[in-house]
Amino acid sequence: MGMFHKVKIGDQIISPIDWEMTPDMSFGTFESWGGRERVRNNEECVYYFFVDNWGAVPKLCLMERAVKHAKILAEIKAPLEIVKQCVKGQGSSSTFEKSYAINEPIKQWLIENVLDGGDSGLIVPRVEIVLIEDMGTPLPKAAEAPFTGDVVLLPSEPGLINDDELAGVLKKWNFFDSECNPTGRFANAFVATDDPQVIVDQRTSLMWQRDGLDINSIRTMQKNIDEINKNNFGGFSDWRLPTMEEAMSLMEPEKNFKDIYLNPCFSKEQPFIFVAAQRKPGGYWFVDFKQGRAFWSSGTIPGGFGRLVRTVA
């Protein structure tokens, strides 16, 4: 038995079911990149059952979990009494802990009644709603909003930054950082281009991706950048990772309605990005728009997202 049961959700065959995975362990495995084992493949999914006790009545659900998403695939119409007994066995919980691991009676009921060709009528697929991200108020074109201030030319070459140098870098350019420079504020002058995928900051003469690249290792990220340049993304072939200064120039001092420290014209799907800066004595620097800060990692997380930039000639 163990790990090799399967269940059919619509036309999709889900296998294997991971009986060891729990909501708590899922956070450790995927979100903090620690726990039982670190998942480094974006395409790797884990499937497990759990009890959703957030509503008035607890429900048994099937979860699909990966590095970037957690998606409930279906609700299972299990006898309410055994689901309630599972919740009762959890003891008291805080308002932030309402997703529970299943117990042995639920596991055995699933094996006997639902899995491996069981009663498909007990499975209620969740209908996925595709949401289009709100990119905020449309930006003006350059002709509609001519920039009259001084252009700020930020460092564009890859750098090496010590821990004790970061605060000085941020304060020099007045960049906001929730930890090192909470009073910072760098004003941008974003304008739209003829390509909806890119925008220009007239103050820094930088062209930016509005969304970006999926989470990957730094090596794979560089390969993806090479491919993007080969395909002339946006009509250009000189896209690159931003420097620390360039990436921090995007940081807003307050979160927007997407719960991220960015102008809403940028996608929230790249919450922390690689920058072209390494840490001395070791590690890579990132800019985290979710937490509003720069940070470094020695390589213990699976990688980072990318938001590419190029200098406007």
C-alpha positions as CSV (number, residue, x, y, z in Angstrom):
1,M,0.0,0.0,0.0
2,G,2.0,3.0,1.3
3,M,2.5,5.5,-1.4
4,F,0.9,4.0,-4.6
5,H,-2.8,4.5,-4.4
6,K,-4.5,6.6,-7.0
7,V,-7.6,8.6,-7.5
8,K,-9.4,10.0,-10.6
9,I,-10.4,13.7,-10.6
10,G,-12.3,14.3,-13.8
11,D,-9.9,13.1,-16.6
12,Q,-6.8,13.4,-14.3
13,I,-5.3,10.4,-12.6
14,I,-3.7,11.5,-9.3
15,S,-0.9,9.2,-8.1
16,P,0.8,8.6,-5.7
17,I,-1.0,9.8,-2.6
18,D,1.5,10.9,0.0
19,W,0.1,9.6,3.3
20,E,3.0,11.2,5.3
21,M,2.4,14.8,4.1
22,T,0.4,17.1,6.3
23,P,-0.5,20.8,6.1
24,D,2.2,21.7,8.7
25,M,4.8,19.6,7.0
26,S,3.8,21.1,3.6
27,F,4.8,24.5,4.9
28,G,8.2,23.2,6.0
29,T,8.8,21.4,2.7
30,F,7.7,24.0,0.2
31,E,7.4,27.5,1.8
32,S,10.4,27.6,4.2
33,W,12.4,25.0,2.1
34,G,13.3,23.0,5.1
35,G,11.3,20.2,6.7
36,R,11.3,16.6,5.6
37,E,13.0,17.2,2.3
38,R,13.6,20.3,0.1
39,V,11.7,20.4,-3.2
40,R,13.8,22.0,-5.9
41,N,11.9,21.1,-9.0
42,N,9.1,23.6,-10.0
43,E,7.1,20.8,-11.7
44,E,7.2,18.4,-8.7
45,C,3.7,18.1,-7.1
46,V,2.7,16.2,-4.0
47,Y,-0.9,15.1,-3.4
48,Y,-2.3,14.5,0.1
49,F,-5.7,14.5,1.9
50,F,-6.4,16.9,4.7
51,V,-9.4,18.2,6.8
52,D,-10.4,21.7,6.1
53,N,-12.0,23.1,9.3
54,W,-12.2,26.7,8.3
55,G,-16.0,26.7,7.6
56,A,-19.0,25.9,9.7
57,V,-18.7,22.2,8.8
58,P,-15.3,20.4,8.4
59,K,-14.6,18.9,4.9
60,L,-12.2,16.3,3.6
61,C,-10.2,17.6,0.7
62,L,-7.4,16.5,-1.7
63,M,-4.6,19.0,-2.0
64,E,-2.1,19.5,-4.8
65,R,1.1,21.2,-3.5
66,A,4.2,22.4,-5.4
67,V,6.9,25.1,-4.9
68,K,4.7,27.9,-6.2
69,H,1.2,26.9,-5.4
70,A,-1.3,25.0,-3.2
71,K,-4.5,24.0,-4.9
72,I,-7.5,22.0,-3.6
73,L,-8.4,19.6,-6.3
74,A,-11.5,18.1,-4.9
75,E,-13.8,17.7,-1.8
76,I,-14.4,14.1,-0.7
77,K,-17.9,13.4,0.6
78,A,-16.7,11.4,3.6
79,P,-19.2,10.5,6.4
80,L,-19.4,13.7,8.5
81,E,-19.0,11.8,11.8
82,I,-15.5,10.5,11.0
83,V,-14.4,13.9,9.8
84,K,-15.7,15.5,13.0
85,Q,-13.9,12.9,15.1
86,C,-10.7,13.7,13.3
87,V,-11.1,17.4,14.1
88,K,-12.0,16.5,17.7
89,G,-8.8,14.6,18.0
90,Q,-6.7,17.7,17.1
91,G,-7.4,19.3,20.5
92,S,-7.6,23.1,20.8
93,S,-6.1,25.2,18.0
94,S,-5.5,28.9,17.2
95,T,-7.4,30.8,14.6
96,F,-4.5,30.3,12.3
97,E,-4.5,26.5,12.5
98,K,-7.7,25.0,10.9
99,S,-6.2,22.7,8.3
100,Y,-5.6,19.2,9.8
101,A,-3.8,16.0,8.9
102,I,-6.2,13.1,8.4
103,N,-6.3,10.3,10.9
104,E,-6.2,6.5,10.4
105,P,-10.0,6.0,10.2
106,I,-10.2,8.5,7.4
107,K,-7.3,6.9,5.6
108,Q,-8.9,3.5,5.8
109,W,-12.2,4.9,4.6
110,L,-10.6,6.5,1.6
111,I,-8.8,3.2,0.7
112,E,-12.0,1.2,1.0
113,N,-14.4,3.6,-0.7
114,V,-12.7,6.1,-2.9
115,L,-9.2,5.2,-4.1
116,D,-8.2,2.7,-6.9
117,G,-11.5,2.7,-8.8
118,G,-13.8,3.4,-5.8
119,D,-17.0,5.3,-5.9
120,S,-16.4,8.4,-8.1
121,G,-19.6,9.9,-6.9
122,L,-17.9,10.6,-3.6
123,I,-15.4,13.0,-5.3
124,V,-16.5,16.6,-6.0
125,P,-13.9,18.4,-8.2
126,R,-13.2,22.0,-7.4
127,V,-13.8,24.2,-10.4
128,E,-10.7,26.4,-10.8
129,I,-11.4,30.1,-11.4
130,V,-8.7,31.7,-13.5
131,L,-8.0,35.2,-12.1
132,I,-6.5,38.0,-14.2
133,E,-4.2,40.0,-12.2
134,D,-5.1,43.7,-11.6
135,M,-2.1,45.7,-12.9
136,G,-3.4,49.0,-11.4
137,T,-4.2,52.2,-13.1
138,P,-2.9,52.2,-16.7
139,L,0.4,54.0,-17.1
140,P,0.7,57.0,-19.4
141,K,2.9,56.9,-22.5
142,A,6.1,59.0,-22.4
143,A,4.6,61.7,-24.7
144,E,1.7,62.1,-22.2
145,A,4.0,62.4,-19.1
146,P,7.3,63.9,-20.2
147,F,10.0,63.6,-17.5
148,T,11.4,67.0,-16.4
149,G,13.6,65.8,-13.5
150,D,17.2,64.7,-13.3
151,V,18.0,61.2,-14.6
152,V,19.6,59.0,-12.0
153,L,22.1,56.5,-13.5
154,L,22.3,53.5,-11.1
155,P,25.2,51.1,-11.1
156,S,24.6,48.5,-13.8
157,E,27.6,46.1,-13.4
158,P,27.4,43.0,-11.2
159,G,28.7,43.7,-7.7
160,L,30.1,42.1,-4.6
161,I,28.4,43.3,-1.4
162,N,29.5,42.7,2.2
163,D,26.8,42.5,4.9
164,D,28.0,45.7,6.5
165,E,28.0,47.5,3.2
166,L,24.3,47.0,2.4
167,A,22.8,49.7,4.6
168,G,25.2,52.3,3.0
169,V,24.2,51.3,-0.5
170,L,20.5,51.7,0.4
171,K,20.9,55.0,2.1
172,K,23.1,56.4,-0.6
173,W,20.2,56.2,-3.1
174,N,17.4,56.6,-0.5
175,F,15.9,53.2,-1.2
176,F,13.3,51.9,1.1
177,D,14.2,48.7,3.1
178,S,11.9,47.6,5.9
179,E,15.0,46.7,8.0
180,C,18.0,48.8,6.9
181,N,16.4,52.0,5.7
182,P,12.6,52.2,6.7
183,T,12.5,56.0,5.9
184,G,13.8,55.6,2.4
185,R,11.8,56.7,-0.6
186,F,13.0,56.5,-4.3
187,A,10.5,58.2,-6.7
188,N,10.1,56.5,-10.1
189,A,8.6,57.9,-13.3
190,F,7.1,54.8,-15.0
191,V,5.6,55.0,-18.4
192,A,4.0,52.5,-20.7
193,T,5.5,51.3,-24.0
194,D,4.0,49.9,-27.2
195,D,4.7,46.4,-25.7
196,P,2.4,45.7,-22.7
197,Q,4.9,43.3,-21.3
198,V,7.5,46.0,-20.5
199,I,7.6,49.5,-19.0
200,V,10.2,52.2,-18.7
201,D,11.3,54.2,-15.7
202,Q,12.2,57.6,-17.1
203,R,14.0,58.6,-14.0
204,T,16.6,55.7,-14.2
205,S,16.4,55.1,-18.0
206,L,15.6,51.4,-17.3
207,M,13.2,49.2,-19.1
208,W,11.6,46.5,-17.0
209,Q,9.7,43.3,-17.4
210,R,6.2,43.7,-15.8
211,D,6.1,40.1,-14.8
212,G,9.2,38.0,-14.9
213,L,10.8,34.5,-14.8
214,D,9.7,31.5,-12.8
215,I,11.6,30.4,-9.7
216,N,14.8,28.6,-10.6
217,S,18.5,28.1,-9.7
218,I,20.9,30.8,-10.7
219,R,22.4,28.6,-13.4
220,T,19.0,27.8,-14.9
221,M,18.0,31.5,-14.6
222,Q,21.1,32.5,-16.7
223,K,20.1,29.9,-19.4
224,N,16.6,31.3,-19.5
225,I,18.0,34.8,-19.9
226,D,20.1,33.7,-22.8
227,E,17.0,32.1,-24.4
228,I,15.0,35.3,-23.9
229,N,17.7,37.4,-25.5
230,K,18.0,34.9,-28.4
231,N,14.3,35.4,-29.0
232,N,14.5,39.3,-28.8
233,F,12.0,39.6,-26.0
234,G,10.2,43.0,-26.3
235,G,12.3,43.6,-29.4
236,F,15.7,43.6,-27.6
237,S,18.5,41.2,-26.9
238,D,20.3,42.8,-24.0
239,W,18.1,41.7,-21.0
240,R,19.9,40.9,-17.8
241,L,19.5,40.5,-14.0
242,P,19.2,43.9,-12.2
243,T,21.9,45.1,-9.9
244,M,21.1,45.5,-6.2
245,E,20.6,49.2,-6.8
246,E,18.4,48.7,-9.8
247,A,16.2,46.2,-8.1
248,M,15.9,48.2,-4.9
249,S,14.8,51.3,-7.0
250,L,11.5,49.5,-7.5
251,M,10.8,49.0,-3.8
252,E,7.8,51.0,-2.6
253,P,7.6,52.2,1.1
254,E,4.1,50.8,1.5
255,K,2.5,47.6,0.3
256,N,0.0,47.9,-2.5
257,F,-3.4,46.1,-2.7
258,K,-1.6,43.0,-3.8
259,D,0.2,42.8,-0.5
260,I,3.6,43.6,-2.0
261,Y,6.1,46.5,-1.9
262,L,5.8,47.3,-5.6
263,N,4.0,49.6,-7.9
264,P,0.9,47.6,-8.9
265,C,1.9,47.9,-12.6
266,F,4.3,45.0,-11.8
267,S,3.1,41.4,-11.3
268,K,3.0,40.0,-7.7
269,E,4.0,36.5,-9.0
270,Q,7.7,37.2,-8.6
271,P,7.8,38.0,-4.8
272,F,11.6,37.8,-4.5
273,I,14.2,38.1,-7.3
274,F,17.8,37.4,-8.0
275,V,20.0,40.4,-8.3
276,A,23.4,40.6,-10.0
277,A,25.3,40.8,-6.7
278,Q,27.1,38.2,-4.7
279,R,27.8,38.3,-1.0
280,K,31.3,38.3,0.4
281,P,32.4,35.8,1.8
282,G,29.7,33.7,0.1
283,G,26.1,33.6,-1.1
284,Y,23.7,35.4,-3.4
285,W,21.7,38.5,-2.8
286,F,18.0,38.8,-3.4
287,V,15.4,41.6,-3.3
288,D,12.2,40.5,-1.5
289,F,9.2,42.6,-2.5
290,K,6.9,40.6,-0.2
291,Q,8.9,41.5,3.0
292,G,10.3,44.8,1.7
293,R,14.0,44.1,2.1
294,A,17.2,42.8,0.6
295,F,18.5,39.5,1.9
296,W,21.1,36.9,1.1
297,S,21.1,33.1,0.9
298,S,24.0,30.7,1.0
299,G,22.1,28.4,-1.4
300,T,19.7,26.7,1.1
301,I,16.6,27.7,-0.9
302,P,15.9,26.3,-4.3
303,G,16.5,29.6,-6.1
304,G,14.7,32.8,-6.9
305,F,12.5,34.5,-9.4
306,G,13.7,36.9,-12.1
307,R,12.6,40.3,-13.2
308,L,14.8,41.4,-16.1
309,V,16.0,44.8,-16.9
310,R,17.8,46.6,-19.7
311,T,19.3,50.1,-20.0
312,V,17.4,52.3,-22.5
313,A,19.9,53.8,-25.0
